[in-house]
Amino acid sequence: MKIRVTSLAMLVLLSSAAHVALAAEAEVQPQPIIINNNGVAFSRMEEGQVIAYDPVAAYDTHMVVLADCSAHKVELQGVSWCFASAENAQSFTAATKESGQNKYIPFGGGHCSLGLAFNNLAARGDPRTAVRVGESLVLNGNFDVRARFLSATETNMSNALKNFESGIAEGKLID
C-alpha cells in the first residue's frame, strides 16, 4: 500500500500541529487571580470600552448595576473596583480586612465558576451573570453556563474552589 501525501494534506497536518501547540501554550500562560479589563475588576469589554459594574449592588441587592469609575473607585488587590454610589464604595472599603479579603470580591476572582470547576483557569466570568450562592458572589461566562453551574451548585463550588486554590499554589494564577 502506497501513501501519498499531498501539499494540502501536509498543510492541514502542520496547521493542526500549530493549533495544538498554541492550545498547549495557552494552558501554561499564567492568568490573573482577579479578572479585570484594563485594570478594572468586575467589568467586561464592549466595542473596545470597559463596562464596569458595582459588586456591592450585585452582592447586597442581587442587582446588576453599572458603576461610575470616574466618581466612585477603590483600589484593592492590584485592580480598581468601581461603584454606582459613594455609599457602595464605602461599604466595599469597610468590608476589606487587613488580609485584603473582601466579601464583595467575586468567588474565584471573577473567573467563570463553571470553568474553574472544570479547571479552565482562562474562562472569564461576566458580571451580568452575577448570582449569590451562600456568602459568595458567583460569575459565569454567560447565562446558559450559569444555569449549568447552578444545576450542581455544591459540587461545582467545591471543584471550582479546589482548582482556584491549586491554580494559585501552582503559579497558574498570579497577581
BALO-779035 format. One line per field, with one value per residue: y, z, x negated of N, C-alpha, C in turn; residue number from 1; chain; residue in three letters. Coordinates in steps of 0.2 Angstrom, whole numbers, plus 5000, padded with zeros to 4 digits. Layout:
# residues N
n_yy c(Y_...)
n_zz c(Z_...)
n_xx c(X_...)
ca_yy c(Y_...)
ca_zz c(Z_...)
ca_xx c(X_...)
c_yy c(Y_...)
c_zz c(Z_...)
c_xx c(X_...)
k c(NUM_...)
c c(A_...)
r c(ALA_...)
END
This chain:
# residues 175
n_yy c(4994_5011_5027_5043_5059_5074_5091_5099_5091_5090_5103_5104_5095_5102_5114_5109_5104_5116_5122_5114_5116_5130_5129_5122_5130_5141_5135_5135_5148_5160_5166_5180_5182_5190_5193_5206_5221_5231_5235_5236_5229_5217_5219_5221_5220_5230_5233_5239_5246_5248_5241_5244_5237_5237_5229_5228_5231_5220_5210_5214_5218_5210_5214_5219_5232_5247_5254_5269_5274_5285_5293_5285_5275_5261_5255_5239_5224_5226_5230_5241_5244_5248_5258_5262_5271_5283_5277_5263_5262_5265_5255_5244_5247_5247_5233_5227_5217_5217_5207_5209_5202_5202_5202_5206_5204_5194_5177_5165_5175_5181_5174_5162_5152_5139_5136_5136_5125_5115_5116_5126_5139_5150_5154_5168_5177_5184_5199_5202_5190_5188_5180_5177_5164_5157_5164_5169_5179_5174_5172_5168_5163_5165_5166_5153_5145_5149_5143_5129_5128_5131_5120_5110_5115_5114_5104_5110_5122_5117_5110_5121_5129_5121_5120_5133_5137_5128_5132_5145_5141_5133_5143_5146_5155_5172_5187)
n_zz c(5000_4996_5002_4999_5001_5000_4995_5001_5011_5019_5023_5031_5041_5047_5051_5060_5070_5074_5080_5091_5097_5100_5109_5119_5124_5128_5139_5148_5151_5163_5172_5177_5195_5199_5188_5176_5166_5158_5170_5178_5189_5190_5178_5160_5143_5129_5113_5113_5124_5142_5153_5168_5183_5198_5212_5225_5224_5217_5226_5238_5234_5224_5211_5195_5192_5183_5185_5191_5187_5186_5197_5208_5215_5221_5225_5226_5229_5218_5208_5201_5208_5204_5208_5209_5218_5231_5244_5242_5238_5250_5258_5252_5255_5269_5271_5269_5274_5285_5278_5265_5260_5255_5256_5245_5233_5219_5219_5216_5210_5200_5189_5177_5185_5182_5173_5181_5189_5181_5179_5170_5169_5162_5158_5158_5169_5167_5173_5172_5174_5188_5203_5219_5229_5244_5254_5244_5229_5213_5197_5180_5163_5154_5153_5150_5154_5167_5172_5170_5179_5191_5192_5198_5210_5223_5221_5210_5216_5225_5217_5209_5219_5224_5212_5209_5221_5219_5207_5210_5220_5212_5203_5192_5192_5194_5203)
n_xx c(4996_4997_4994_4999_4995_5002_4999_5009_5014_5002_5001_5013_5010_4999_5005_5014_5005_4999_5010_5013_5001_5002_5013_5008_4998_5006_5012_5002_4999_4999_5013_5023_5026_5037_5049_5049_5052_5042_5037_5048_5059_5073_5079_5083_5078_5084_5086_5073_5073_5072_5084_5090_5096_5106_5100_5105_5119_5123_5120_5127_5140_5143_5144_5138_5129_5123_5107_5099_5084_5077_5081_5083_5072_5061_5046_5039_5031_5023_5031_5044_5059_5076_5090_5108_5112_5107_5109_5109_5096_5090_5096_5089_5076_5076_5078_5067_5054_5039_5031_5034_5044_5061_5079_5086_5078_5079_5082_5068_5061_5068_5067_5075_5085_5090_5081_5069_5073_5071_5057_5053_5044_5043_5056_5067_5077_5093_5099_5113_5119_5119_5123_5128_5122_5124_5113_5105_5102_5105_5099_5102_5098_5108_5127_5132_5122_5121_5133_5130_5120_5127_5135_5129_5124_5117_5107_5100_5096_5087_5077_5073_5067_5057_5049_5046_5038_5028_5023_5018_5008_4999_4994_5001_5011_5009_5004)
ca_yy c(5000_5017_5033_5049_5065_5080_5098_5101_5087_5092_5110_5103_5092_5107_5118_5106_5104_5123_5124_5110_5119_5136_5127_5120_5136_5145_5132_5136_5155_5162_5170_5185_5180_5194_5195_5213_5224_5237_5236_5237_5222_5216_5223_5217_5224_5230_5238_5242_5250_5244_5242_5242_5235_5238_5222_5229_5231_5213_5206_5216_5219_5205_5218_5221_5240_5250_5258_5276_5273_5292_5296_5280_5269_5259_5251_5234_5218_5227_5232_5246_5242_5254_5258_5266_5277_5283_5273_5257_5262_5265_5248_5239_5248_5244_5226_5225_5215_5218_5202_5211_5199_5206_5198_5208_5201_5188_5170_5163_5181_5184_5169_5159_5147_5133_5135_5134_5118_5110_5118_5130_5145_5156_5156_5174_5177_5191_5202_5202_5183_5188_5177_5175_5157_5157_5171_5171_5182_5169_5174_5163_5166_5168_5164_5146_5142_5150_5138_5123_5129_5131_5113_5106_5120_5111_5100_5114_5126_5113_5109_5127_5132_5117_5122_5140_5137_5124_5137_5150_5137_5131_5148_5147_5161_5177_5194)
ca_zz c(5000_4995_5005_4995_5005_4995_4999_5005_5017_5023_5026_5036_5047_5050_5054_5066_5075_5076_5084_5097_5101_5103_5114_5125_5126_5131_5145_5153_5152_5169_5171_5183_5200_5199_5181_5175_5160_5158_5177_5181_5190_5189_5172_5154_5137_5124_5107_5115_5130_5148_5156_5175_5187_5205_5215_5231_5222_5215_5232_5243_5232_5219_5205_5191_5191_5180_5190_5188_5189_5187_5203_5214_5213_5226_5223_5231_5226_5212_5202_5203_5209_5203_5211_5207_5223_5237_5249_5240_5239_5257_5261_5250_5259_5276_5271_5267_5280_5284_5274_5258_5259_5255_5254_5238_5228_5216_5220_5211_5207_5194_5184_5176_5190_5179_5170_5187_5191_5176_5179_5165_5173_5157_5157_5161_5171_5165_5179_5171_5177_5195_5207_5226_5232_5251_5255_5238_5223_5208_5190_5174_5156_5151_5157_5149_5158_5174_5173_5171_5186_5197_5192_5203_5214_5228_5218_5206_5220_5228_5212_5207_5224_5224_5206_5210_5225_5216_5202_5214_5223_5206_5199_5186_5193_5198_5204)
ca_xx c(5000_4993_4997_4997_4996_5002_4997_5014_5014_4997_5003_5018_5006_4995_5009_5017_5000_4999_5016_5011_4995_5005_5018_5004_4995_5012_5014_4997_4999_5002_5019_5023_5030_5043_5051_5050_5051_5038_5036_5054_5062_5080_5081_5082_5077_5089_5084_5067_5074_5073_5090_5089_5102_5105_5101_5109_5126_5124_5120_5132_5147_5144_5145_5133_5129_5117_5103_5096_5077_5074_5084_5083_5067_5057_5040_5038_5028_5020_5036_5049_5066_5080_5097_5113_5113_5101_5111_5107_5089_5089_5097_5084_5070_5077_5078_5060_5050_5031_5028_5036_5050_5067_5084_5089_5074_5082_5079_5064_5058_5071_5066_5081_5085_5091_5074_5065_5075_5068_5050_5052_5042_5043_5063_5069_5084_5097_5103_5120_5122_5118_5128_5126_5123_5122_5109_5101_5104_5103_5100_5100_5097_5115_5132_5133_5116_5123_5138_5127_5116_5132_5139_5125_5120_5112_5101_5096_5092_5081_5072_5070_5063_5051_5045_5044_5033_5022_5020_5013_5002_4995_4992_5005_5015_5004_5007)
c_yy c(5006_5023_5039_5055_5071_5086_5100_5097_5088_5099_5109_5100_5097_5112_5115_5106_5111_5124_5120_5114_5126_5134_5125_5126_5140_5142_5134_5144_5157_5167_5175_5181_5183_5196_5203_5215_5230_5239_5237_5230_5223_5221_5218_5222_5224_5236_5242_5246_5246_5246_5240_5241_5236_5231_5222_5228_5224_5209_5207_5216_5214_5208_5219_5228_5242_5254_5264_5276_5280_5295_5291_5274_5268_5255_5245_5228_5220_5229_5237_5242_5248_5253_5263_5272_5277_5278_5266_5256_5261_5258_5243_5240_5246_5237_5223_5223_5217_5213_5204_5207_5203_5202_5200_5206_5195_5182_5168_5169_5184_5179_5165_5153_5140_5131_5133_5127_5113_5112_5122_5137_5151_5158_5162_5174_5184_5193_5202_5195_5183_5185_5176_5168_5157_5164_5173_5174_5178_5172_5168_5166_5168_5165_5156_5142_5143_5144_5131_5123_5128_5124_5108_5110_5118_5108_5105_5119_5123_5112_5115_5130_5128_5119_5129_5140_5133_5129_5142_5146_5135_5137_5149_5153_5166_5183_5199)
c_zz c(5000_4998_5001_4999_5000_4999_5003_5012_5022_5027_5032_5042_5051_5054_5060_5072_5078_5081_5091_5101_5104_5109_5120_5128_5130_5138_5150_5154_5158_5168_5178_5189_5200_5191_5181_5168_5160_5166_5181_5182_5190_5184_5166_5148_5132_5119_5110_5121_5136_5151_5163_5178_5194_5209_5222_5230_5220_5221_5237_5241_5226_5212_5202_5189_5188_5186_5187_5191_5190_5194_5209_5212_5219_5223_5228_5227_5219_5206_5205_5203_5209_5206_5208_5212_5228_5242_5248_5240_5246_5260_5259_5254_5266_5277_5270_5274_5279_5279_5266_5256_5259_5252_5247_5232_5225_5218_5214_5207_5201_5188_5183_5181_5188_5176_5175_5189_5187_5175_5173_5168_5168_5156_5161_5163_5169_5171_5178_5173_5184_5199_5214_5228_5239_5252_5249_5232_5217_5201_5185_5168_5153_5155_5156_5154_5166_5176_5174_5177_5192_5197_5197_5207_5219_5226_5214_5210_5223_5223_5210_5213_5224_5218_5207_5215_5223_5211_5205_5216_5217_5202_5193_5186_5197_5199_5199)
c_xx c(4996_4997_4994_4999_4996_5000_5002_5015_5008_4998_5008_5015_5002_4999_5012_5012_4999_5004_5015_5006_4998_5009_5013_5001_5000_5013_5008_4996_5002_5008_5019_5028_5037_5044_5052_5049_5048_5037_5042_5058_5069_5082_5081_5080_5083_5087_5078_5067_5075_5080_5090_5096_5100_5106_5105_5116_5127_5124_5126_5139_5148_5146_5138_5133_5123_5114_5101_5089_5074_5076_5083_5078_5063_5052_5040_5036_5025_5024_5040_5056_5071_5087_5101_5114_5107_5103_5109_5099_5087_5090_5092_5077_5070_5077_5071_5056_5043_5028_5029_5042_5056_5073_5087_5085_5077_5078_5074_5061_5061_5071_5073_5081_5086_5084_5069_5067_5072_5060_5048_5050_5042_5051_5064_5076_5087_5101_5111_5123_5121_5124_5125_5127_5120_5119_5105_5105_5101_5104_5099_5100_5103_5120_5133_5128_5118_5129_5135_5123_5121_5135_5135_5121_5115_5106_5097_5093_5086_5076_5069_5065_5056_5046_5042_5038_5027_5019_5016_5007_4997_4992_4995_5010_5010_5007_5005)
k c(1_2_3_4_5_6_7_8_9_10_11_12_13_14_15_16_17_18_19_20_21_22_23_24_25_26_27_28_29_30_31_32_33_34_35_36_37_38_39_40_41_42_43_44_45_46_47_48_49_50_51_52_53_54_55_56_57_58_59_60_61_62_63_64_65_66_67_68_69_70_71_72_73_74_75_76_77_78_79_80_81_82_83_84_85_86_87_88_89_90_91_92_93_94_95_96_97_98_99_100_101_102_103_104_105_106_107_108_109_110_111_112_113_114_115_116_117_118_119_120_121_122_123_124_125_126_127_128_129_130_131_132_133_134_135_136_137_138_139_140_141_142_143_144_145_146_147_148_149_150_151_152_153_154_155_156_157_158_159_160_161_162_163_164_165_166_167_168_169_170_171_172_173_174_175)
c c(A_A_A_A_A_A_A_A_A_A_A_A_A_A_A_A_A_A_A_A_A_A_A_A_A_A_A_A_A_A_A_A_A_A_A_A_A_A_A_A_A_A_A_A_A_A_A_A_A_A_A_A_A_A_A_A_A_A_A_A_A_A_A_A_A_A_A_A_A_A_A_A_A_A_A_A_A_A_A_A_A_A_A_A_A_A_A_A_A_A_A_A_A_A_A_A_A_A_A_A_A_A_A_A_A_A_A_A_A_A_A_A_A_A_A_A_A_A_A_A_A_A_A_A_A_A_A_A_A_A_A_A_A_A_A_A_A_A_A_A_A_A_A_A_A_A_A_A_A_A_A_A_A_A_A_A_A_A_A_A_A_A_A_A_A_A_A_A_A_A_A_A_A_A_A)
r c(MET_LYS_ILE_ARG_VAL_THR_SER_LEU_ALA_MET_LEU_VAL_LEU_LEU_SER_SER_ALA_ALA_HIS_VAL_ALA_LEU_ALA_ALA_GLU_ALA_GLU_VAL_GLN_PRO_GLN_PRO_ILE_ILE_ILE_ASN_ASN_ASN_GLY_VAL_ALA_PHE_SER_ARG_MET_GLU_GLU_GLY_GLN_VAL_ILE_ALA_TYR_ASP_PRO_VAL_ALA_ALA_TYR_ASP_THR_HIS_MET_VAL_VAL_LEU_ALA_ASP_CYS_SER_ALA_HIS_LYS_VAL_GLU_LEU_GLN_GLY_VAL_SER_TRP_CYS_PHE_ALA_SER_ALA_GLU_ASN_ALA_GLN_SER_PHE_THR_ALA_ALA_THR_LYS_GLU_SER_GLY_GLN_ASN_LYS_TYR_ILE_PRO_PHE_GLY_GLY_GLY_HIS_CYS_SER_LEU_GLY_LEU_ALA_PHE_ASN_ASN_LEU_ALA_ALA_ARG_GLY_ASP_PRO_ARG_THR_ALA_VAL_ARG_VAL_GLY_GLU_SER_LEU_VAL_LEU_ASN_GLY_ASN_PHE_ASP_VAL_ARG_ALA_ARG_PHE_LEU_SER_ALA_THR_GLU_THR_ASN_MET_SER_ASN_ALA_LEU_LYS_ASN_PHE_GLU_SER_GLY_ILE_ALA_GLU_GLY_LYS_LEU_ILE_ASP)
END
